[in-house]
Amino acid sequence: MNRIAIIGAGIAGLALAGELKDRAEVVVFEKSHGFGGRMATRQADPYQFDHGAQFFTAKSEQFNRFLEPYIEQGQVVRWDADFVEIESDRIVSARCWADGPAHYVCTPRMNALAKQMASGIDVRLATRVACIEATAAGWRLYDQAGLSLGDYDWIVSAIPAAQAAALLPADFNASNEIGLKQMLGCYSLMLGFEQKLALDWQAAFVSGADISWISNDSSKPGRPDRYTLLVHSTNRWADTNIDLDDDSVTAYLQQELARVIGLDVSSAEHVALHRWRYANIGRQQGEDFFLDCDQRLGATGDWCIHGRIESAYLSAWRLALRLQREL
Ligand SMILES: Cc1cc2nc3c(=O)[nH]c(=O)nc-3n(C[C@H](O)[C@H](O)[C@H](O)COP(=O)(O)OP(=O)(O)OC[C@H]3O[C@@H](n4cnc5c(N)ncnc54)[C@H](O)[C@@H]3O)c2cc1C
């Protein structure tokens, strides 16, 4: 049986592993202590925040089919939020998501789906792949301490494009193309309150400001009661200020939030910030995945298609179909 190493236990890496695990010996390496990558959740008792992906839609038949069992078991549910669009500091439209296509979230937290997907798969958490070396028979991976992580016939990266370009061997036939993919940054501001705020909506897209998204994160189904707001900066503001210190970013985003919603948010009992250097990417043209069958190297992830959970899944699923023909 072929041995395949997959780097990254986000939705793409886990979806790929799930499709290949009966056809090959698959090992997934993940540098974090948990699954899910940018489908991320932070616990800050008594608060909880989904500080990466907020919700997802399912447009393709394949992704809907994949979600079916999780929906049946209640692990993926609709979030029927009261939704508004805000221009600068003015609500310009309002609707309830119950009246349209599903906006899904995982319960009881966003990273729960990845944990389910990982069951039955050999995932080595807290293991960063730092180096890949060619051997006479294939590839050998090393961690940060220079320790061998084993020998493999195939290696597939399921990590953000810039990190993949830096890690994958230069003779991968897609190296140049992957290196050109420009992912965008984002800051997540997490605020926890003892008292609810007087907002009569739960989710907002914002334009004409340096923040792009506000949600009452605790209003998602299955979340702890304590009231939380989750705010995303625009990609543009994050990229311009990506090296600014955390305190300055936090203070600025709090001030911008207060201006946009017209409420004082200084009563927040819990305040935290997360910097995403590679958060998102606009819609891409071209390949849905990269595969070099001569070198036995591949790359997948949302960045091949669009910075969305569904795109990450589809990139991996399509790569799995192609790779299965080689095994
Ligand atoms: C702030 C933010 C908001 C978003 N909002 C939405 C949204 O509302 N809706 C939506 O559909 N999508 C949203 N997205 C995008 C969505 O999260 C991604 O499209 C999706 O999660 C990407 O999955 P992935 O598996 O391709 O990559 P990732 O989730 O990035 O997974 C890659 C994994 O690889 C690991 N890794 C990296 N390098 C190494 C290494 N050297 N060795 C081992 N492991 C490594 C990382 O720790 C990570 O777990 C958002 C993303 C962010 C950051």
The ligand as an ORCA input file, in Angstrom:
! r2SCAN-3c Opt
* xyz 0 1
  C     -11.154     35.224     10.012
  C     -11.697     34.233      9.032
  C     -13.034     34.276      8.687
  C     -13.543     33.352      7.777
  N     -14.885     33.341      7.512
  C     -15.399     32.368      6.719
  C     -16.804     32.229      6.577
  O     -17.583     32.956      7.221
  N     -17.278     31.268      5.733
  C     -16.430     30.411      5.057
  O     -16.902     29.533      4.321
  N     -15.094     30.496      5.219
  C     -14.562     31.449      6.028
  N     -13.222     31.526      6.225
  C     -12.343     30.652      5.422
  C     -12.321     29.228      5.943
  O     -11.980     29.223      7.305
  C     -11.291     28.471      5.111
  O     -11.689     28.514      3.758
  C     -11.124     26.995      5.483
  O     -11.209     26.782      6.855
  C      -9.773     26.553      4.922
  O      -9.537     25.199      5.226
  P      -8.177     24.524      4.784
  O      -8.233     23.112      5.264
  O      -7.935     24.758      3.330
  O      -6.992     25.321      5.528
  P      -6.748     25.591      7.082
  O      -8.023     25.615      7.825
  O      -5.869     26.797      7.140
  O      -5.924     24.313      7.579
  C      -4.524     24.213      7.441
  C      -3.957     23.488      8.660
  O      -2.573     23.246      8.446
  C      -1.855     23.425      9.647
  N      -0.470     23.665      9.289
  C       0.064     24.748      8.660
  N       1.386     24.571      8.454
  C       1.699     23.355      8.964
  C       2.907     22.602      9.031
  N       4.061     23.067      8.546
  N       2.876     21.373      9.616
  C       1.706     20.878     10.122
  N       0.527     21.546     10.076
  C       0.520     22.765      9.493
  C      -2.564     24.616     10.309
  O      -2.345     24.640     11.700
  C      -4.033     24.325      9.955
  O      -4.678     23.565     10.950
  C     -12.686     32.406      7.173
  C     -11.339     32.346      7.548
  C     -10.849     33.252      8.486
  C      -9.427     33.153      8.909
*
